[in-house]
Amino acid sequence: MGINVGKNDRSWKRVGGKFEQFSLKEQLLTETREKYSFSFSDAELVQITTPDIYIVYGDVIFKQHQLYFKPTNDVPDMVKLRFTLSGNGTIYNQVNNQKYIFNSNQQNIIYMPELDGTGEYDTGRNYRFFEVHFAKEKFLQLSDNSCRALQELADRIDGGRYAQIAEQSLPISLAMRDCVQSILNCNYAEGLKLMFLQSKCVELLVLQAEAFEAAITKKKNIPLQSAYDKDCIYFARDYLVQHIHQPPTVAQLAKICGINEFKLKQGFKGLFDNSIFGYLSDYKLNYAKELLFEDKPIKSIAYELGYSSVQHFSTAFRKKFAISPGKVKR
């Protein structure tokens, strides 16, 4: 299946696993529907490409729990509006040492210019997703003079930082579902279809920005009064992850990131919905799981991550994942 609306311009189109740029008789809009069968999954995807927006959605059945993602150099710089319609997944990106969680009926806005890491997905149910990718410059243009949540995200993106509009995803609202459904069922032809899809993608961005702005407003107990305070908290999180083997004390971390201990602790809880060392513990255990998949000895992992004993590590691991480290290795 294919739809083409043409013009002489430059644009991007995804072909197989790669983006290709076209310069002869460019297409304002192209649409393809294809089925893929790999050793790790079966998928049916619809891909719609315009000069500034790339839409992809579909159904995936994963045949294995864990996948490995290799870095690619041919992907355009884009910001992703992510909607997980059903199924659950997690991506751990080694480039920025960050975990991204995609749970059913959840949405987020993500900027991840490079991916080199692993993914974990449910194999017992279909994974259905819908994504809108805005070209970075287009996203920055739309975010200008919008709302606080979107502008702060845009500032981090403009600075080249990996970013999400929030660490915790939010539920997909009824209005968002209606908007997605309108895109899926669009029957307009040629130029009208292009105009309709562009307007609906911007509408989705507005609905997401509104939802995250409202969520921020509800957090009245967070003593963060400025963008500087929030940047300090994000810096503290990054520093903590980078020094996972020998983490600083709260007092040391507060001094390093330039904020007092009270704001650091309360702000960390507000932004990441976890205490400082609760966040570090979760991160260490997820990292330990990655090392177990690489077949590293349990004793070495426990020592490397600073646990006082193998028993202490095994107890913490079992409490989080409801499985012992030894069973992960089998």
C-alpha positions as a Markdown table, in Angstrom:
| # | Residue | x | y | z |
|---|---|---|---|---|
| 1 | Met | 0.0 | 0.0 | 0.0 |
| 2 | Gly | 1.4 | 3.5 | -0.8 |
| 3 | Ile | 0.4 | 7.1 | -1.1 |
| 4 | Asn | 2.6 | 9.8 | -2.6 |
| 5 | Val | 2.1 | 13.6 | -2.8 |
| 6 | Gly | 5.0 | 15.2 | -4.6 |
| 7 | Lys | 7.2 | 18.3 | -4.7 |
| 8 | Asn | 10.9 | 19.1 | -5.4 |
| 9 | Asp | 12.5 | 19.2 | -1.9 |
| 10 | Arg | 14.5 | 17.1 | 0.5 |
| 11 | Ser | 12.9 | 14.8 | 3.0 |
| 12 | Trp | 13.4 | 11.5 | 4.9 |
| 13 | Lys | 11.8 | 8.2 | 4.4 |
| 14 | Arg | 12.4 | 5.0 | 6.4 |
| 15 | Val | 13.4 | 2.0 | 4.2 |
| 16 | Gly | 13.7 | -1.2 | 6.2 |
| 17 | Gly | 15.7 | -0.3 | 9.2 |
| 18 | Lys | 17.3 | 2.8 | 7.8 |
| 19 | Phe | 16.3 | 6.4 | 6.9 |
| 20 | Glu | 17.1 | 7.5 | 3.4 |
| 21 | Gln | 17.1 | 11.0 | 2.0 |
| 22 | Phe | 15.7 | 11.8 | -1.4 |
| 23 | Ser | 16.5 | 14.8 | -3.5 |
| 24 | Leu | 14.8 | 14.0 | -6.9 |
| 25 | Lys | 11.1 | 14.7 | -7.2 |
| 26 | Glu | 10.6 | 14.7 | -3.4 |
| 27 | Gln | 7.3 | 13.5 | -1.9 |
| 28 | Leu | 5.5 | 15.7 | 0.5 |
| 29 | Leu | 3.8 | 12.7 | 1.9 |
| 30 | Thr | 4.5 | 9.0 | 1.6 |
| 31 | Glu | 2.7 | 6.2 | 3.3 |
| 32 | Thr | 3.6 | 2.5 | 3.4 |
| 33 | Arg | 2.2 | -0.6 | 5.2 |
| 34 | Glu | 4.5 | -3.6 | 5.5 |
| 35 | Lys | 4.9 | -6.8 | 7.4 |
| 36 | Tyr | 8.2 | -7.9 | 8.8 |
| 37 | Ser | 9.4 | -11.3 | 10.1 |
| 38 | Phe | 12.6 | -11.5 | 12.1 |
| 39 | Ser | 14.1 | -14.1 | 14.4 |
| 40 | Phe | 13.2 | -11.9 | 17.4 |
| 41 | Ser | 9.8 | -10.5 | 16.3 |
| 42 | Asp | 7.0 | -10.3 | 13.8 |
| 43 | Ala | 5.6 | -6.9 | 13.1 |
| 44 | Glu | 3.1 | -5.0 | 10.9 |
| 45 | Leu | 4.0 | -1.3 | 10.6 |
| 46 | Val | 2.5 | 1.7 | 9.0 |
| 47 | Gln | 4.9 | 4.5 | 8.2 |
| 48 | Ile | 3.9 | 8.0 | 7.1 |
| 49 | Thr | 6.7 | 10.5 | 6.1 |
| 50 | Thr | 6.4 | 14.3 | 5.6 |
| 51 | Pro | 9.3 | 16.9 | 5.4 |
| 52 | Asp | 9.1 | 17.6 | 9.2 |
| 53 | Ile | 7.1 | 14.8 | 10.7 |
| 54 | Tyr | 7.5 | 11.0 | 10.6 |
| 55 | Ile | 4.6 | 8.8 | 11.9 |
| 56 | Val | 5.0 | 5.1 | 12.7 |
| 57 | Tyr | 2.5 | 2.8 | 14.4 |
| 58 | Gly | 1.8 | -0.9 | 14.5 |
| 59 | Asp | 1.6 | -4.3 | 16.2 |
| 60 | Val | 4.7 | -6.3 | 17.3 |
| 61 | Ile | 4.9 | -9.8 | 18.6 |
| 62 | Phe | 8.2 | -10.4 | 20.3 |
| 63 | Lys | 9.7 | -13.9 | 20.2 |
| 64 | Gln | 12.4 | -13.2 | 22.7 |
| 65 | His | 12.4 | -11.2 | 25.9 |
| 66 | Gln | 15.6 | -9.2 | 25.4 |
| 67 | Leu | 16.9 | -7.4 | 22.3 |
| 68 | Tyr | 20.1 | -5.6 | 21.6 |
| 69 | Phe | 20.1 | -2.3 | 19.8 |
| 70 | Lys | 23.1 | -1.2 | 17.8 |
| 71 | Pro | 23.9 | 2.5 | 17.1 |
| 72 | Thr | 23.0 | 3.9 | 13.7 |
| 73 | Asn | 24.5 | 6.9 | 12.0 |
| 74 | Asp | 21.8 | 7.6 | 9.4 |
| 75 | Val | 18.8 | 8.6 | 11.7 |
| 76 | Pro | 17.7 | 12.2 | 11.4 |
| 77 | Asp | 17.6 | 14.3 | 14.6 |
| 78 | Met | 14.0 | 14.0 | 15.8 |
| 79 | Val | 11.9 | 14.3 | 19.0 |
| 80 | Lys | 9.5 | 11.5 | 19.7 |
| 81 | Leu | 5.9 | 11.6 | 21.0 |
| 82 | Arg | 5.5 | 8.1 | 22.3 |
| 83 | Phe | 2.2 | 6.3 | 23.0 |
| 84 | Thr | 2.2 | 2.7 | 24.2 |
| 85 | Leu | -1.2 | 1.3 | 23.5 |
| 86 | Ser | -0.7 | -2.2 | 24.9 |
| 87 | Gly | 2.1 | -4.4 | 26.1 |
| 88 | Asn | 5.1 | -3.3 | 28.2 |
| 89 | Gly | 8.8 | -2.6 | 27.3 |
| 90 | Thr | 12.0 | -1.2 | 28.7 |
| 91 | Ile | 15.0 | 0.3 | 26.9 |
| 92 | Tyr | 18.3 | 0.8 | 28.6 |
| 93 | Asn | 20.5 | 3.2 | 26.6 |
| 94 | Gln | 24.2 | 2.9 | 27.4 |
| 95 | Val | 25.0 | 6.2 | 25.7 |
| 96 | Asn | 23.4 | 8.2 | 28.5 |
| 97 | Asn | 23.0 | 5.5 | 31.1 |
| 98 | Gln | 19.2 | 5.9 | 31.2 |
| 99 | Lys | 16.3 | 3.5 | 31.4 |
| 100 | Tyr | 13.1 | 4.2 | 29.4 |
| 101 | Ile | 10.0 | 2.4 | 30.5 |
| 102 | Phe | 7.0 | 2.0 | 28.1 |
| 103 | Asn | 4.0 | 0.6 | 29.9 |
| 104 | Ser | 0.5 | 0.0 | 28.5 |
| 105 | Asn | -1.6 | 3.1 | 28.1 |
| 106 | Gln | 1.3 | 5.4 | 28.9 |
| 107 | Gln | 2.7 | 8.4 | 27.0 |
| 108 | Asn | 5.8 | 10.6 | 27.0 |
| 109 | Ile | 7.9 | 12.9 | 24.9 |
| 110 | Ile | 11.5 | 11.7 | 24.4 |
| 111 | Tyr | 14.7 | 13.0 | 22.8 |
| 112 | Met | 17.2 | 10.2 | 22.3 |
| 113 | Pro | 19.5 | 11.2 | 19.4 |
| 114 | Glu | 21.5 | 7.9 | 19.7 |
| 115 | Leu | 20.7 | 4.5 | 21.0 |
| 116 | Asp | 23.2 | 1.8 | 21.9 |
| 117 | Gly | 21.8 | -0.7 | 24.5 |
| 118 | Thr | 19.2 | -3.3 | 25.2 |
| 119 | Gly | 15.4 | -3.7 | 25.3 |
| 120 | Glu | 13.2 | -6.0 | 27.3 |
| 121 | Tyr | 9.6 | -6.7 | 26.1 |
| 122 | Asp | 6.7 | -9.0 | 27.1 |
| 123 | Thr | 6.5 | -12.0 | 24.9 |
| 124 | Gly | 3.1 | -13.1 | 26.0 |
| 125 | Arg | 1.0 | -10.3 | 24.4 |
| 126 | Asn | 1.0 | -8.0 | 21.4 |
| 127 | Tyr | 3.0 | -4.8 | 21.7 |
| 128 | Arg | 1.0 | -1.9 | 20.1 |
| 129 | Phe | 2.5 | 1.5 | 19.8 |
| 130 | Phe | 2.0 | 4.9 | 18.0 |
| 131 | Glu | 4.7 | 7.4 | 17.6 |
| 132 | Val | 5.0 | 10.9 | 16.1 |
| 133 | His | 8.6 | 12.1 | 15.4 |
| 134 | Phe | 9.1 | 15.9 | 14.9 |
| 135 | Ala | 12.3 | 17.1 | 13.2 |
| 136 | Lys | 14.3 | 18.8 | 16.0 |
| 137 | Glu | 14.1 | 22.3 | 14.6 |
| 138 | Lys | 10.3 | 21.9 | 14.0 |
| 139 | Phe | 9.8 | 20.8 | 17.6 |
| 140 | Leu | 11.8 | 23.7 | 18.9 |
| 141 | Gln | 9.8 | 26.1 | 16.8 |
| 142 | Leu | 6.5 | 24.7 | 18.0 |
| 143 | Ser | 7.7 | 24.8 | 21.7 |
| 144 | Asp | 8.7 | 28.4 | 21.6 |
| 145 | Asn | 6.5 | 30.5 | 23.9 |
| 146 | Ser | 4.3 | 27.5 | 24.7 |
| 147 | Cys | 4.1 | 26.3 | 28.3 |
| 148 | Arg | 6.7 | 25.8 | 31.0 |
| 149 | Ala | 7.0 | 22.0 | 30.7 |
| 150 | Leu | 7.4 | 22.1 | 26.9 |
| 151 | Gln | 9.8 | 25.0 | 27.0 |
| 152 | Glu | 12.1 | 23.4 | 29.6 |
| 153 | Leu | 12.2 | 20.2 | 27.5 |
| 154 | Ala | 13.0 | 22.3 | 24.4 |
| 155 | Asp | 15.8 | 24.0 | 26.3 |
| 156 | Arg | 17.4 | 20.7 | 27.2 |
| 157 | Ile | 17.0 | 19.4 | 23.6 |
| 158 | Asp | 18.4 | 22.6 | 22.1 |
| 159 | Gly | 21.4 | 22.1 | 24.4 |
| 160 | Gly | 21.9 | 18.6 | 22.9 |
| 161 | Arg | 21.0 | 16.8 | 26.1 |
| 162 | Tyr | 19.1 | 13.5 | 26.1 |
| 163 | Ala | 15.7 | 14.4 | 27.6 |
| 164 | Gln | 12.2 | 13.3 | 28.5 |
| 165 | Ile | 9.4 | 15.8 | 29.3 |
| 166 | Ala | 9.1 | 13.8 | 32.6 |
| 167 | Glu | 10.8 | 10.8 | 34.1 |
| 168 | Gln | 7.4 | 9.3 | 34.8 |
| 169 | Ser | 5.1 | 8.7 | 31.9 |
| 170 | Leu | 1.4 | 9.7 | 32.2 |
| 171 | Pro | -1.7 | 7.9 | 31.1 |
| 172 | Ile | -3.0 | 8.3 | 27.5 |
| 173 | Ser | -6.1 | 10.6 | 27.9 |
| 174 | Leu | -9.3 | 10.0 | 26.0 |
| 175 | Ala | -8.6 | 13.2 | 24.0 |
| 176 | Met | -5.2 | 11.7 | 22.9 |
| 177 | Arg | -6.8 | 8.4 | 22.0 |
| 178 | Asp | -9.4 | 10.2 | 19.9 |
| 179 | Cys | -6.7 | 12.2 | 18.1 |
| 180 | Val | -4.6 | 9.0 | 17.4 |
| 181 | Gln | -7.8 | 7.3 | 16.1 |
| 182 | Ser | -8.4 | 10.2 | 13.8 |
| 183 | Ile | -5.0 | 9.7 | 12.3 |
| 184 | Leu | -5.4 | 6.0 | 11.9 |
| 185 | Asn | -8.8 | 6.5 | 10.2 |
| 186 | Cys | -7.9 | 9.5 | 8.0 |
| 187 | Asn | -9.5 | 9.1 | 4.6 |
| 188 | Tyr | -8.6 | 12.4 | 3.1 |
| 189 | Ala | -6.7 | 12.4 | -0.3 |
| 190 | Glu | -3.5 | 14.0 | -1.3 |
| 191 | Gly | -2.9 | 17.6 | 0.0 |
| 192 | Leu | -5.8 | 17.5 | 2.4 |
| 193 | Lys | -4.4 | 14.4 | 4.1 |
| 194 | Leu | -1.1 | 16.1 | 4.6 |
| 195 | Met | -2.7 | 19.1 | 6.1 |
| 196 | Phe | -5.0 | 17.0 | 8.4 |
| 197 | Leu | -2.1 | 14.8 | 9.6 |
| 198 | Gln | 0.1 | 17.8 | 10.4 |
| 199 | Ser | -2.6 | 19.5 | 12.4 |
| 200 | Lys | -3.4 | 16.3 | 14.3 |
| 201 | Cys | 0.2 | 15.7 | 15.2 |
| 202 | Val | 0.5 | 19.3 | 16.6 |
| 203 | Glu | -2.8 | 18.7 | 18.5 |
| 204 | Leu | -1.3 | 15.6 | 20.1 |
| 205 | Leu | 1.8 | 17.6 | 21.1 |
| 206 | Val | -0.6 | 20.2 | 22.7 |
| 207 | Leu | -2.5 | 17.6 | 24.6 |
| 208 | Gln | 0.7 | 16.0 | 26.0 |
| 209 | Ala | 2.1 | 19.4 | 27.0 |
| 210 | Glu | -1.1 | 20.2 | 28.7 |
| 211 | Ala | -1.1 | 16.9 | 30.6 |
| 212 | Phe | 2.5 | 17.2 | 31.8 |
| 213 | Glu | 2.0 | 20.9 | 32.7 |
| 214 | Ala | -1.0 | 20.0 | 34.9 |
| 215 | Ala | 1.0 | 17.2 | 36.6 |
| 216 | Ile | 3.8 | 19.6 | 37.4 |
| 217 | Thr | 1.3 | 22.1 | 38.9 |
| 218 | Lys | -0.1 | 19.5 | 41.2 |
| 219 | Lys | 3.3 | 19.0 | 42.8 |
| 220 | Lys | 2.9 | 21.8 | 45.3 |
| 221 | Asn | 5.2 | 20.4 | 47.9 |
| 222 | Ile | 8.3 | 20.5 | 45.8 |
| 223 | Pro | 10.6 | 23.3 | 46.9 |
| 224 | Leu | 12.0 | 23.9 | 43.4 |
| 225 | Gln | 11.4 | 27.5 | 42.4 |
| 226 | Ser | 13.6 | 27.9 | 39.3 |
| 227 | Ala | 14.9 | 26.2 | 36.2 |
| 228 | Tyr | 18.4 | 26.4 | 37.9 |
| 229 | Asp | 17.2 | 24.2 | 40.8 |
| 230 | Lys | 15.8 | 21.6 | 38.4 |
| 231 | Asp | 19.0 | 21.6 | 36.4 |
| 232 | Cys | 20.9 | 21.0 | 39.7 |
| 233 | Ile | 18.7 | 18.0 | 40.4 |
| 234 | Tyr | 19.2 | 16.5 | 36.9 |
| 235 | Phe | 23.0 | 17.1 | 37.3 |
| 236 | Ala | 22.9 | 15.3 | 40.6 |
| 237 | Arg | 21.1 | 12.4 | 39.0 |
| 238 | Asp | 23.6 | 12.2 | 36.2 |
| 239 | Tyr | 26.5 | 12.5 | 38.6 |
| 240 | Leu | 25.1 | 9.8 | 40.9 |
| 241 | Val | 24.8 | 7.4 | 37.9 |
| 242 | Gln | 28.3 | 8.2 | 36.6 |
| 243 | His | 29.7 | 7.4 | 40.1 |
| 244 | Ile | 27.7 | 4.3 | 40.7 |
| 245 | His | 30.7 | 2.4 | 42.0 |
| 246 | Gln | 31.6 | 5.0 | 44.7 |
| 247 | Pro | 28.5 | 7.2 | 45.2 |
| 248 | Pro | 28.9 | 10.4 | 47.2 |
| 249 | Thr | 27.0 | 11.1 | 50.4 |
| 250 | Val | 23.9 | 13.4 | 50.2 |
| 251 | Ala | 26.0 | 16.2 | 51.7 |
| 252 | Gln | 28.7 | 15.7 | 49.1 |
| 253 | Leu | 26.3 | 15.5 | 46.3 |
| 254 | Ala | 24.5 | 18.7 | 47.4 |
| 255 | Lys | 27.8 | 20.5 | 47.4 |
| 256 | Ile | 28.8 | 19.1 | 44.0 |
| 257 | Cys | 25.6 | 20.1 | 42.3 |
| 258 | Gly | 25.3 | 23.5 | 44.0 |
| 259 | Ile | 22.1 | 23.1 | 45.9 |
| 260 | Asn | 21.2 | 22.7 | 49.6 |
| 261 | Glu | 20.5 | 19.2 | 51.0 |
| 262 | Phe | 16.8 | 19.9 | 51.7 |
| 263 | Lys | 16.1 | 21.0 | 48.1 |
| 264 | Leu | 18.2 | 18.2 | 46.8 |
| 265 | Lys | 16.3 | 15.5 | 48.7 |
| 266 | Gln | 12.8 | 17.0 | 48.2 |
| 267 | Gly | 13.5 | 17.9 | 44.6 |
| 268 | Phe | 14.9 | 14.5 | 43.7 |
| 269 | Lys | 11.7 | 12.9 | 45.2 |
| 270 | Gly | 9.5 | 15.2 | 43.2 |
| 271 | Leu | 11.3 | 14.8 | 39.8 |
| 272 | Phe | 12.0 | 11.1 | 40.0 |
| 273 | Asp | 9.4 | 9.9 | 42.4 |
| 274 | Asn | 12.1 | 8.2 | 44.5 |
| 275 | Ser | 14.7 | 9.1 | 47.1 |
| 276 | Ile | 18.3 | 9.7 | 46.1 |
| 277 | Phe | 19.5 | 6.3 | 47.2 |
| 278 | Gly | 16.3 | 4.6 | 46.3 |
| 279 | Tyr | 16.9 | 5.7 | 42.7 |
| 280 | Leu | 20.5 | 4.6 | 42.9 |
| 281 | Ser | 19.5 | 1.2 | 44.3 |
| 282 | Asp | 17.0 | 0.7 | 41.4 |
| 283 | Tyr | 19.6 | 1.8 | 38.9 |
| 284 | Lys | 22.3 | -0.5 | 40.3 |
| 285 | Leu | 19.9 | -3.5 | 40.3 |
| 286 | Asn | 18.9 | -2.8 | 36.7 |
| 287 | Tyr | 22.5 | -2.5 | 35.7 |
| 288 | Ala | 23.3 | -5.8 | 37.6 |
| 289 | Lys | 20.6 | -7.5 | 35.5 |
| 290 | Glu | 22.3 | -6.3 | 32.3 |
| 291 | Leu | 25.6 | -7.7 | 33.6 |
| 292 | Leu | 24.0 | -11.0 | 34.4 |
| 293 | Phe | 22.8 | -11.3 | 30.8 |
| 294 | Glu | 26.4 | -10.7 | 29.8 |
| 295 | Asp | 27.2 | -13.9 | 31.8 |
| 296 | Lys | 29.4 | -12.1 | 34.4 |
| 297 | Pro | 29.9 | -13.9 | 37.7 |
| 298 | Ile | 27.4 | -13.0 | 40.5 |
| 299 | Lys | 30.3 | -12.4 | 43.0 |
| 300 | Ser | 32.0 | -10.0 | 40.6 |
| 301 | Ile | 28.8 | -8.1 | 40.0 |
| 302 | Ala | 28.1 | -7.7 | 43.7 |
| 303 | Tyr | 31.6 | -6.5 | 44.4 |
| 304 | Glu | 31.7 | -4.2 | 41.4 |
| 305 | Leu | 28.4 | -2.5 | 42.5 |
| 306 | Gly | 29.5 | -2.0 | 46.1 |
| 307 | Tyr | 27.3 | -4.6 | 47.9 |
| 308 | Ser | 28.7 | -5.8 | 51.2 |
| 309 | Ser | 28.2 | -9.4 | 50.3 |
| 310 | Val | 26.7 | -11.7 | 47.6 |
| 311 | Gln | 23.9 | -12.5 | 50.0 |
| 312 | His | 23.1 | -8.8 | 50.4 |
| 313 | Phe | 23.1 | -8.4 | 46.6 |
| 314 | Ser | 20.9 | -11.5 | 46.1 |
| 315 | Thr | 18.4 | -10.4 | 48.6 |
| 316 | Ala | 18.0 | -6.9 | 47.1 |
| 317 | Phe | 17.8 | -8.4 | 43.6 |
| 318 | Arg | 15.2 | -10.9 | 44.6 |
| 319 | Lys | 13.1 | -8.2 | 46.3 |
| 320 | Lys | 13.1 | -6.1 | 43.1 |
| 321 | Phe | 12.7 | -8.7 | 40.4 |
| 322 | Ala | 11.1 | -11.6 | 42.3 |
| 323 | Ile | 13.8 | -13.9 | 41.0 |
| 324 | Ser | 17.3 | -14.8 | 42.2 |
| 325 | Pro | 20.4 | -13.6 | 40.2 |
| 326 | Gly | 21.3 | -17.3 | 39.6 |
| 327 | Lys | 18.1 | -18.0 | 37.7 |
| 328 | Val | 18.6 | -15.0 | 35.4 |
| 329 | Lys | 21.9 | -16.5 | 34.3 |
| 330 | Arg | 20.4 | -19.8 | 33.3 |
